[in-house]
Amino acid sequence: MGAPTARTTEEAGVTTVTPAGERTVAPAPHRTVTQRIRAPRRPRIWFEITLIAVSYWTYSMIRNAVPEQEAQALRNADWLWAFERSLGIAVEQSLNHAVNGVTWLIVTMNYYYATLHFIVTIGVLVWLYRRQPGRYAATRTVLFATTAVALLGYYFYPLAPPRLMESAHFIDTVKVHDTWGSMASGNMASVSNQYAAMPSMHIGWSVWCGITLALLAAPLWAKILGWLYPALTLVVIVCTANHFWLDAVGGLLCLGIGYAVSCAWYGAPAHRLPRLVPPPPTPAPRSAP
């Protein structure tokens, strides 16, 4: 009897070594373009940096190009404020005035609002890229889809933030304390759409960070920070009079759509995908003629 036949699986297909030492390769199963795109792969640093930069630039341009319908935005704010009062949840003004009386706290919140929105989000993306490459693309897709849906809200529902409502007597804490806690206050007001408050991407992005850390980070302290960060962000956006409670609800709805898009594309939630991307198999050496 001859020696048993050995089989190994390679990227090109199934390689069969015959008893005579000859090597034959069966063609790999054909994969569609969609299957190849959806397959987990190791992210490429320059592609990701370029993608994030171009996407954020596009988002900023579209967001700020949305017509600033001041009269409609103020009417919507008045309606939303009245609706919250009818629900008994209109405590934003009380919180805004109370925290404004503690200078060190409100100034800290102003800087929190201005900086952590970007720093933490980018930090989570970098951590994913380095430690969870197999889940990076699916989780990043959630963030991008969430932000894209938010642009529709800015266009179809212009909304003034509470600090711009003269009738409600909110305090613009950035102006009062001379800090730069909002792109839509002070000198930056002329280059930013001040009526893009619904939905709140501070909430959308912070909850994305929190869920990502809570599900994918191993240390308990990281999971705890993941849940605390969006909770603190909610307090900050309300106390600084940049958003209503219901703006946060809008951000959560956008985030839910983002997760649905990612799951539909990749076939599973990001946390169920493999953490690491297996390296491509080494092609078998060709036999001598």
Buried (B, 14 or more C-beta within 10 A) or exposed (E): EEEEEEEEEBEEEBBBBEEEEEEEBEEEEEEEEEEEEBEBBBBEEEEBEEBBEEBBEEBBEBBBEBEBBEEBBBBBBBEBBEEBEEEEEBEBBEBBBEBBEEEEEBBBBBBBBBEBBEEBBEEBBEBBBEBBBBBBBBBBBBBBBBBBBBBEBBBEBBBBBBBBBEEBEBBBBBBBBEBBBBBBBBEBBEEBBBBBBBBBBBBBBBBBBBBBBBBBBEEEEEBEBBEEBBEBBBEBBBBBBBBBBBBBBBBBBBBBBBBEBBBEBBEEBBBEBEEEBEEEEEEEEEEEE
